[in-house]
Amino acid sequence: MAVAANEAPVPDRVTARRALLSVFDKTGLVDFARGLADLGIELVSTGGTKRALAEAGLRVADVSDLTGFPEIMDGRVKTLHPLIHGGLLGVRDDPAHAAAMEAHGIRPIDILVVSLYPFAEVRASGAPFGSVLENIDIGGPAMIRAAAKNHSYLAVATDPADYAEILEALRANGGAAETGLALRRRLGARAFAATAAYDAGVAEWLGTEAGETSARQASFAGKLVERLRYGENPHQDAAFFATGEKRPGVATARQVQGKALSYNNINDTDAAFECVAEFDPNRTAAVAIIKHANPCGVAEGTDLLDAYAKALACDPVSAFGGIVAVNRVLDAAAARAIVEVFTEVIVAPGADDEAMEIVKAKKNLRLLLTGGLPDPRALGATVRSVAGGLLVQGRDNGVVDDLDLKVVTKREPTAAEMSDLKFAFRVAKHVKSNAIVYAKDRATVGIGAGQMSRVDSARIAARKAEDAARALVAEAQGREMAAGQGAAGEIRPLTVGSVVASDAFFPFADGLLSAVEAGATAVIQPGGSMRDTEVIAAADAHGIAMVLTGMRHFRH
């Protein structure tokens, strides 16, 4: 255990006389350094940072002049020196520290400005292992941590966003070039957060490269994107952080227009885009409509307009105020249909000019363009907090097309049923458990989500399908009445002649029988229940086909 060097009160105001600057990101560097120099603060720097300052006409000393030791090993060793770290770590009010600094010619450093090598960017670029490794900064984090620990006496800046705040403090009090303890403490906290995030990224990368699947410690990091107005509810604080993962989605999207995204918008948009990404845009157009992170309508079609119409028909009531995700470039025909219904967000890989003009008419409607679709097969992780801990798991990257499907009933599904079964199972993967999805003609016709009983999910999905059928009949009646014709025909539940997908096995035959009562002709489910034989027998007794996937898709 380290012993405190000095328990005396630390100073509030500290005069800055010397600054060390060593940055990779040179945004705002020259203006900041000129502001320091104008206040009489001596500048010391390294390599490319020194060159940039000297070329701007600033007087700047080289670190090697200070240490009497040149940069060696391709720059790997340049600031790892007692004359640097002593100047950062020395406790100025401690007599022993002050004596050591005087005896060894160590001059205090009052301001440290460091930005780190771009490890995350180089990794994301797909560079080879050796290049990524070389972009792990060593000297920078060491200096940052030293300065942050000793924030009682010096200020540390790790981001160009810090520069204005520091200059404002230095210029106060008639340009006294002083920093206050409160500012230094805030900067120290930011500095430790910066190195923690940096190290977390390095640890995750190296662990992945090494095939480490059971790390003894886990760390997660993100960079603030924006403070949100509130969280799920107005009394909850919230913020959005980006992890640096280059997966197309809400974190990497360009917001073309609309109000700022809320916490719920971000959560729902992510759910919508991950769902629609299950459908290959080279094969078919697809649309997912999401409400409260659950699909309320998903469909494939000949084009986006066709897919949207089919998705909307599944649950037009819930679609009001929802999120719409598409798997192709948004075109004018689809955009025109989508804006007819109150929609919070549209997220798409891209949009043509005419579509963007149509959406622009709804000034509050957010339009996000991602530049691509996330790969449903890609590895990744999900993290959820619990009291006192974190639950971490791999992303659910199971895809039905990759599974060994097994028909276990006497009747095999028809080709059309099998197509719908695969479609329904793709959607069920994105519905909160217990999940039941009815589908027909590659469109959802009833969705039951988040129930404690699978039977209830099946019944709710069937009831919603009946409601949707009534809405369609009412719409048809309205058209016929307007045309002076008779009333439309009887209400026929949309689930009649559909297939059904379950995200997990049927523990009893009752859930299956509820689907049969709704009119389903085929079912897809993982299997694995102790009563699979009983469930299969019930399917055979009612002449329906059953396919087992061997893979569960719980989504709690």
Secondary structure, DSSP 8 states (H G I E B T S, - for coil): ----S--S---SEEE--EEEEEES--TTHHHHHHHHHHTT-EEEE-HHHHHHHHHTT---EEHHHHHT---BTTTTBSS-SHHHHHHHH--TT-HHHHHHHHHTT-----EEEEE---HHHHHHTT--HHHHHHT--SHHHHHHHHHHHTTTT-EEE-SGGGHHHHHHHHHHHHH--EEEHHHHHHHHHHHHHHHHHHHHHHHHHHHHHTT--S-SS-----EEEEEES-SSSTTS-EEEEE-----SSTTT-EEEESS---HHHHHHHHHHHHHHTTS-TTT-EEEEEEETTEEEEEEEESSHHHHHHHHHHH-TTTTTTEEEEESS-B-HHHHHHHTTS-EEEEEES-B-HHHHHHHHTSTT-EEEE-SS---TT---EEEEEETTEEEEEE-----GGGS--EE-SSS---HHHHHHHHHHHHHHTTS-SS-EEEESSSBEEEEE-S-SSHHHHHHHHHHHHHHHHHHHHHHHHHHHHHTT---------TTTT-EEEESS--SSHHHHHHHHHHT--EEEE----TTHHHHHHHHHHTT-EEEE-S------
